[in-house]
Amino acid sequence: MGTEVFLTVLSGTSGQAPRLCRAGLALFAAVRLGSLALGARTLWRDEEGDLHCDTASRGCLSACFDAAFPVSPFNLFLLQMASLLTHGTACSCVFRPPSFQGRSGWRRGPSHGKRRLQQLHWHSLLAKAALEGIFLVVFHGLYAHYPSQLHCPPSVSCPDGVLCTIEQANWKDAFNLFVAGASWASLALCLPGLYSAASETFHCASGRGKSQLERPLLMPDI
């Protein structure tokens, strides 16, 4: 019971997903969580403090940092993981064991419950893939490469403009690419799961239509 909930929260899928797909999604989620926890204590502990500019004005440094990083890559990955874990928690509440589902009263019969669970499984995988894809597009759009130097043009806070260097920029770039790579791998693992769910949904729908066509026609007594 506990292992099933743990897998559902990390993978964001139900037990109907392919076993390898589900295990891989849970593994990559755990790897990203560990990486973010380690990064928060090391590379990303003080992002603004890692910025060294040729000015003594603290306000100028802050303005340069805010202009270069509207959303920090690390904060973006944190937001992604928060969204994925929220999605996984919702899945763990929806895909409960049959004993709990029976008490809730939303299953009106075996066939109806199976079709509904299949649809929810498809939607959960689609939402998982969408969350991975949206954050990847935003990340690569903002930070295709983490800069080692920043040139801030003249502004209100920096009248003369400044040139800044970022400490451990190469390590931060490698960290970003590693976490983004894990996200790409998770997105790729969603594809076979989506294909399998779509196939099962199609078979369930076609089987239902066939059973209705084969149902004997009852003639009224005259």
C-alpha positions in Angstrom: 0.0 0.0 0.0 2.7 2.5 1.0 4.9 1.5 -1.9 2.0 1.9 -4.4 1.3 5.4 -3.1 5.0 6.3 -3.2 5.3 5.2 -6.8 2.1 7.0 -7.8 3.3 10.3 -6.2 6.7 10.2 -7.8 5.7 8.8 -11.2 2.4 10.7 -11.6 0.8 7.6 -13.1 -1.6 4.9 -12.1 -0.9 1.2 -11.8 -2.2 0.7 -15.3 1.0 2.3 -16.7 3.7 0.0 -18.1 5.9 -1.2 -15.2 9.2 0.0 -16.7 7.7 3.3 -17.7 6.3 3.9 -14.2 9.6 2.8 -12.4 11.6 5.0 -14.7 9.4 8.1 -14.1 9.7 7.5 -10.3 13.4 7.1 -10.5 14.0 10.3 -12.5 11.7 12.2 -10.1 13.8 10.9 -7.1 17.0 11.8 -8.9 15.8 15.4 -9.6 14.6 15.8 -6.0 18.0 14.7 -4.7 19.8 16.9 -7.1 17.7 20.0 -6.1 18.3 19.3 -2.4 22.0 19.0 -3.0 22.1 22.1 -5.3 20.2 24.2 -2.7 23.1 23.5 -0.2 26.0 24.0 -2.6 25.8 25.7 -6.0 22.6 27.7 -5.6 22.9 28.7 -1.9 23.5 32.4 -2.7 23.0 33.2 -6.4 23.2 36.9 -6.1 26.3 36.5 -3.9 28.0 34.6 -6.7 27.8 37.6 -8.9 30.9 39.8 -8.9 30.7 43.1 -10.6 33.1 46.0 -11.2 31.1 48.3 -8.9 30.6 48.7 -5.2 26.9 49.6 -5.5 24.7 46.8 -4.1 21.7 48.3 -5.8 23.5 48.1 -9.2 24.4 44.5 -8.6 20.8 43.5 -7.7 19.4 45.3 -10.7 21.9 43.5 -13.0 21.0 40.1 -11.5 17.3 40.7 -11.8 17.6 41.8 -15.4 19.7 38.8 -16.3 17.6 36.2 -14.4 13.9 37.1 -14.3 13.4 33.6 -13.0 16.3 31.7 -11.7 16.9 28.3 -13.4 17.0 26.7 -10.0 13.7 28.3 -9.0 12.2 27.2 -12.3 13.2 23.6 -11.6 11.8 23.9 -8.0 8.5 25.1 -9.5 8.5 22.2 -11.9 9.0 19.6 -9.2 6.3 21.3 -7.0 3.9 21.0 -9.9 4.8 17.4 -10.7 4.5 16.4 -7.0 1.2 18.1 -6.8 0.1 16.2 -9.8 1.4 12.9 -8.4 -0.4 13.6 -5.1 -3.7 14.2 -6.9 -3.2 10.9 -8.8 -2.6 9.0 -5.5 -6.0 10.4 -4.3 -7.8 9.4 -7.6 -6.2 6.0 -8.2 -7.0 4.6 -4.8 -7.3 0.8 -4.0 -10.6 -0.8 -5.1 -11.7 -1.1 -1.4 -11.5 2.7 -1.0 -13.0 3.3 -4.4 -16.0 1.2 -3.5 -16.8 3.3 -0.5 -16.7 6.5 -2.4 -19.7 5.5 -4.5 -18.5 7.0 -7.8 -18.2 3.6 -9.5 -21.6 2.6 -10.8 -20.6 -0.8 -12.2 -17.5 -2.8 -13.3 -17.6 -1.8 -16.9 -18.3 1.9 -16.1 -15.6 2.0 -13.5 -13.0 0.4 -15.8 -13.8 2.9 -18.6 -13.6 5.8 -16.2 -10.3 4.6 -14.7 -8.9 4.2 -18.2 -9.8 7.7 -19.1 -8.3 9.1 -15.9 -5.1 7.1 -16.5 -4.9 8.6 -20.0 -5.5 12.1 -18.7 -2.9 11.7 -15.9 -0.2 10.7 -18.3 -1.1 13.5 -20.7 -0.9 16.0 -17.8 2.4 14.6 -16.7 3.8 15.0 -20.3 2.4 18.5 -20.6 4.0 19.6 -17.3 7.4 18.2 -18.4 7.1 19.8 -21.8 6.0 23.2 -20.7 8.8 23.7 -18.2 11.4 22.4 -20.7 10.2 24.9 -23.4 10.4 27.8 -20.8 13.8 26.7 -19.6 15.4 26.4 -23.0 13.8 29.6 -24.1 15.3 31.5 -21.1 18.5 29.7 -20.5 19.9 27.8 -23.5 23.3 28.4 -21.9 24.1 29.6 -18.4 26.3 32.7 -18.8 29.7 33.1 -17.2 29.7 36.9 -17.7 27.0 39.5 -17.7 27.2 43.0 -19.3 24.6 45.3 -17.8 23.9 48.4 -19.9 23.5 51.8 -18.3 20.2 52.2 -16.3 18.8 54.1 -13.4 20.5 51.8 -10.8 23.7 51.5 -12.9 24.4 54.9 -14.6 27.7 53.7 -16.1 26.9 50.1 -16.8 28.8 47.2 -15.3 30.5 44.0 -16.3 29.9 41.0 -13.9 31.3 37.5 -13.7 29.4 34.5 -12.2 31.1 32.1 -9.8 31.0 28.4 -10.7 29.1 29.2 -13.9 30.3 26.0 -15.6 29.1 23.8 -12.7 25.7 25.6 -12.7 25.4 25.1 -16.4 26.2 21.4 -16.0 23.6 21.1 -13.2 21.0 22.8 -15.3 21.7 20.4 -18.3 21.6 17.4 -16.0 18.2 18.3 -14.4 16.8 19.2 -17.9 18.1 15.9 -19.3 16.2 14.0 -16.6 13.1 16.0 -17.5 13.6 15.1 -21.2 14.0 11.4 -20.2 10.8 11.6 -18.2 9.0 13.1 -21.2 10.2 10.4 -23.4 9.0 7.7 -20.9 5.6 9.2 -21.0 5.2 8.5 -24.8 5.0 4.7 -24.6 2.7 5.0 -21.6 0.4 7.3 -23.6 0.5 5.0 -26.6 -0.5 2.0 -24.4 -3.3 4.0 -22.7 -4.6 5.2 -26.0 -4.6 1.6 -27.4 -6.5 0.3 -24.3 -9.0 3.1 -24.5 -9.6 2.4 -28.1 -10.1 -1.3 -27.5 -12.5 -0.7 -24.6 -14.5 1.7 -26.8 -14.6 -0.7 -29.7 -15.5 -3.6 -27.5 -18.4 -1.6 -26.0 -19.7 -0.7 -29.4 -19.4 -4.3 -30.6 -21.3 -5.7 -27.5 -24.1 -3.2 -28.1 -24.4 -4.2 -31.8 -24.5 -7.9 -30.8 -27.2 -7.4 -28.2 -30.3 -9.5 -29.2 -33.3 -7.5 -30.3 -36.3 -8.2 -28.1 -39.6 -8.1 -30.0 -42.7 -7.0 -28.0 -45.5 -9.6 -27.5 -48.6 -8.9 -29.6 
